[in-house]
Amino acid sequence: MLKALMIDDEPLAHEVIVYHLAQHSDIRIVGRCYNATQALSWLASNEVDLLFLDINMPDLNGIDLLKVLRNRPQVIIISAYQEYAIQGFELDVTDYLLKPVCGERLSLALDKVRLRTQKQLLNKPEPQHIILKVDREKRKFSLTDITLLEAYGNYVKLWQGNDMVLVSSSLKLLIEALPNRQFTQVHKSYVVNNVKVVALETDLLTLECGRTVKASKTFKKNLQRLLS
């Protein structure tokens, strides 16, 4: 799951991106800013993987924001002005889109984001454990032992084979803490450990412990990535 921040002074521009992102379940908008100054303040205490960035904004424009921003995430510039494209690519933005944005063009840009992310992950060691809250105490779990995560209200059922513990977390927050390459969400309520999947028939996954999980149409793209 990639976390994204939208920065644009036009509320309608925000809604256009949100509409198109409905087709991309691995991208989640975690914040919206309507000028560059607000974005700088937000980013001082929050981290994201991707910025959707406008150029022509009051006070500080998008290019100037990139120049002062430390530890920049990936950036997709979305602007009505093509003359800033060279400056944008000199600042290593992932892509530059012209308004009005169409869904197909945004999909191509997001594919570039995913490719860059994969390359970055190849050079980053995967975590071996995760610390979670169980019965008011923190416990360490080996990621290789986790078979399945199942949403259960404000909790998550963490399955290790056929053994289950109830974790104090939402599934959404837990997904953000997991390495993308090792776990795949196949349903709004289920996340599987990739190496624990032993068979797939249409949309039914069989895990090595013998349990089965039905994948949903919403997460079909994730399922295709799992099989590849």
C-alpha positions as CSV (number, residue, x, y, z in Angstrom):
1,M,0.0,0.0,0.0
2,L,1.4,3.4,-1.1
3,K,0.4,6.4,0.9
4,A,-0.2,9.6,-1.0
5,L,-0.7,13.3,-0.3
6,M,-2.6,15.6,-2.7
7,I,-1.4,19.3,-3.0
8,D,-3.6,21.5,-5.2
9,D,-5.4,24.8,-4.5
10,E,-8.4,23.6,-6.6
11,P,-10.8,21.3,-4.6
12,L,-12.2,19.9,-7.9
13,A,-8.7,18.7,-8.9
14,H,-8.6,16.7,-5.7
15,E,-11.9,15.0,-6.5
16,V,-10.8,14.1,-10.0
17,I,-7.8,12.2,-8.6
18,V,-9.9,10.5,-5.9
19,Y,-12.3,9.4,-8.6
20,H,-9.6,7.8,-10.8
21,L,-7.8,6.2,-7.8
22,A,-10.9,4.1,-7.1
23,Q,-9.4,1.8,-9.7
24,H,-6.1,1.5,-7.8
25,S,-6.5,-0.2,-4.5
26,D,-2.8,0.0,-3.6
27,I,-2.8,3.8,-3.5
28,R,-4.4,5.5,-0.5
29,I,-4.8,9.2,0.0
30,V,-3.8,10.0,3.6
31,G,-3.9,13.8,3.4
32,R,-5.0,16.8,1.3
33,C,-3.4,20.2,1.2
34,Y,-4.5,23.3,-0.7
35,N,-1.3,25.2,-0.8
36,A,2.4,24.5,-0.6
37,T,2.8,26.2,2.9
38,Q,0.2,23.9,4.3
39,A,1.9,20.9,2.6
40,L,5.3,21.8,4.2
41,S,3.7,21.9,7.6
42,W,1.8,18.6,7.1
43,L,4.9,16.8,5.8
44,A,7.0,18.0,8.8
45,S,5.0,15.4,10.9
46,N,3.8,12.9,8.4
47,E,5.5,10.6,5.8
48,V,4.1,9.5,2.5
49,D,5.3,7.6,-0.5
50,L,3.8,9.8,-3.2
51,L,2.8,13.4,-3.8
52,F,0.2,14.5,-6.4
53,L,1.5,18.1,-6.9
54,D,0.1,21.1,-8.6
55,I,2.4,23.9,-9.9
56,N,0.5,27.1,-10.0
57,M,-0.5,27.8,-6.4
58,P,-0.5,31.1,-4.3
59,D,2.6,32.1,-2.3
60,L,4.8,29.1,-3.0
61,N,4.5,27.2,-6.3
62,G,5.0,23.5,-6.7
63,I,8.5,23.7,-8.2
64,D,9.7,25.9,-5.3
65,L,8.1,23.5,-2.8
66,L,10.2,20.6,-4.3
67,K,13.4,22.7,-4.1
68,V,13.0,23.2,-0.3
69,L,11.5,19.8,0.6
70,R,13.9,17.4,2.3
71,N,13.7,13.6,1.8
72,R,11.2,14.0,-1.1
73,P,8.9,11.0,-1.8
74,Q,8.0,10.2,-5.4
75,V,6.2,13.0,-7.1
76,I,3.6,13.1,-9.9
77,I,3.1,16.7,-11.0
78,I,-0.4,17.5,-12.3
79,S,-0.6,20.9,-13.9
80,A,-2.3,22.9,-16.6
81,Y,1.0,24.4,-17.6
82,Q,3.5,22.3,-19.7
83,E,6.3,24.8,-19.5
84,Y,7.4,23.5,-16.1
85,A,8.0,20.0,-17.3
86,I,11.7,20.3,-17.8
87,Q,12.2,21.8,-14.3
88,G,10.1,19.1,-12.9
89,F,12.1,16.3,-14.4
90,E,15.4,18.0,-13.4
91,L,14.0,17.6,-9.8
92,D,13.5,13.9,-10.5
93,V,9.7,13.8,-10.5
94,T,8.3,10.4,-11.5
95,D,5.9,11.8,-14.1
96,Y,4.3,15.1,-15.3
97,L,0.6,15.1,-16.2
98,L,-1.4,17.9,-17.9
99,K,-4.8,18.8,-16.7
100,P,-7.5,17.6,-17.3
101,V,-6.2,14.2,-16.2
102,C,-7.7,11.1,-17.7
103,G,-7.7,7.7,-16.0
104,E,-5.6,6.0,-18.5
105,R,-2.7,8.5,-18.3
106,L,-2.8,8.5,-14.5
107,S,-2.6,4.7,-14.6
108,L,0.6,4.9,-16.7
109,A,2.1,7.4,-14.2
110,L,1.2,5.1,-11.3
111,D,2.9,2.1,-13.0
112,K,6.1,4.2,-13.1
113,V,5.6,4.9,-9.3
114,R,5.2,1.2,-8.6
115,L,8.3,0.3,-10.7
116,R,10.4,2.9,-8.9
117,T,9.1,1.6,-5.6
118,Q,10.0,-2.0,-6.5
119,K,13.6,-1.0,-7.4
120,Q,13.9,0.9,-4.1
121,L,12.7,-2.2,-2.2
122,L,15.2,-4.4,-3.8
123,N,18.0,-2.4,-2.2
124,K,16.2,-2.3,1.2
125,P,16.4,-5.3,3.6
126,E,13.0,-6.7,4.6
127,P,12.0,-6.7,8.3
128,Q,11.9,-10.1,9.9
129,H,9.5,-9.3,12.8
130,I,6.6,-7.1,13.7
131,I,5.6,-5.9,17.1
132,L,1.9,-5.9,17.8
133,K,-0.4,-5.3,20.8
134,V,-2.2,-8.4,22.2
135,D,-4.1,-8.4,25.5
136,R,-2.6,-5.0,26.5
137,E,0.9,-6.2,26.0
138,K,3.3,-5.9,23.1
139,R,4.4,-9.2,21.4
140,K,6.9,-9.8,18.6
141,F,5.8,-12.0,15.7
142,S,8.0,-13.5,13.0
143,L,6.7,-12.4,9.6
144,T,7.5,-15.8,8.1
145,D,5.2,-17.5,10.6
146,I,2.1,-15.4,9.8
147,T,-0.3,-17.2,7.4
148,L,-3.3,-14.9,7.3
149,L,-4.6,-11.6,8.7
150,E,-8.4,-11.4,9.0
151,A,-10.3,-8.2,9.8
152,Y,-12.5,-8.5,12.9
153,G,-14.1,-5.2,13.8
154,N,-11.5,-3.0,15.5
155,Y,-9.2,-6.0,15.8
156,V,-7.4,-8.4,13.5
157,K,-7.2,-12.1,13.7
158,L,-3.6,-13.1,13.2
159,W,-3.3,-16.7,12.0
160,Q,-0.1,-18.7,12.3
161,G,-1.2,-22.0,10.7
162,N,-4.3,-22.9,12.5
163,D,-3.4,-21.0,15.7
164,M,-5.0,-17.5,16.1
165,V,-4.4,-14.5,18.3
166,L,-6.4,-11.3,18.4
167,V,-4.4,-8.2,17.7
168,S,-5.4,-4.7,18.8
169,S,-5.3,-3.0,15.4
170,S,-7.4,-2.3,12.3
171,L,-6.5,-4.3,9.2
172,K,-5.8,-1.0,7.4
173,L,-3.1,0.1,9.9
174,L,-1.5,-3.3,10.0
175,I,-1.2,-3.5,6.2
176,E,0.8,-0.2,6.3
177,A,3.3,-1.8,8.6
178,L,3.8,-5.0,6.5
179,P,6.4,-5.4,3.7
180,N,4.5,-5.1,0.4
181,R,6.5,-7.9,-1.3
182,Q,5.7,-10.5,1.4
183,F,2.0,-9.9,2.0
184,T,-1.0,-9.3,-0.4
185,Q,-4.5,-8.1,0.3
186,V,-6.9,-10.2,-1.6
187,H,-10.2,-9.0,0.0
188,K,-11.2,-6.1,2.2
189,S,-11.1,-8.5,5.1
190,Y,-8.1,-10.7,4.2
191,V,-4.3,-10.3,3.8
192,V,-2.3,-13.4,3.0
193,N,1.4,-14.3,3.3
194,N,2.4,-14.9,-0.3
195,V,4.6,-17.9,0.5
196,K,1.7,-19.6,2.3
197,V,-0.5,-19.7,-0.8
198,V,-0.2,-23.2,-2.3
199,A,-3.1,-23.2,-4.8
200,L,-5.5,-20.9,-6.6
201,E,-8.7,-22.0,-8.4
202,T,-10.5,-19.0,-10.1
203,D,-10.8,-16.7,-7.0
204,L,-10.3,-19.3,-4.2
205,L,-6.9,-19.4,-2.6
206,T,-5.7,-22.4,-0.6
207,L,-3.2,-21.8,2.2
208,E,-0.6,-24.4,3.3
209,C,-2.5,-24.9,6.6
210,G,-5.5,-26.1,4.6
211,R,-7.6,-22.9,5.0
212,T,-9.2,-21.3,2.0
213,V,-9.8,-17.6,1.3
214,K,-12.0,-16.2,-1.4
215,A,-10.5,-13.2,-3.3
216,S,-12.8,-10.3,-4.3
217,K,-13.1,-8.5,-7.6
218,T,-11.9,-5.2,-6.0
219,F,-8.5,-6.7,-5.3
220,K,-8.2,-8.7,-8.5
221,K,-5.1,-6.7,-9.6
222,N,-3.4,-7.6,-6.3
223,L,-4.2,-11.2,-7.0
224,Q,-2.5,-11.0,-10.4
225,R,0.6,-9.5,-8.8
226,L,0.6,-12.4,-6.3
227,L,0.6,-15.0,-9.0
228,S,3.3,-13.3,-11.0
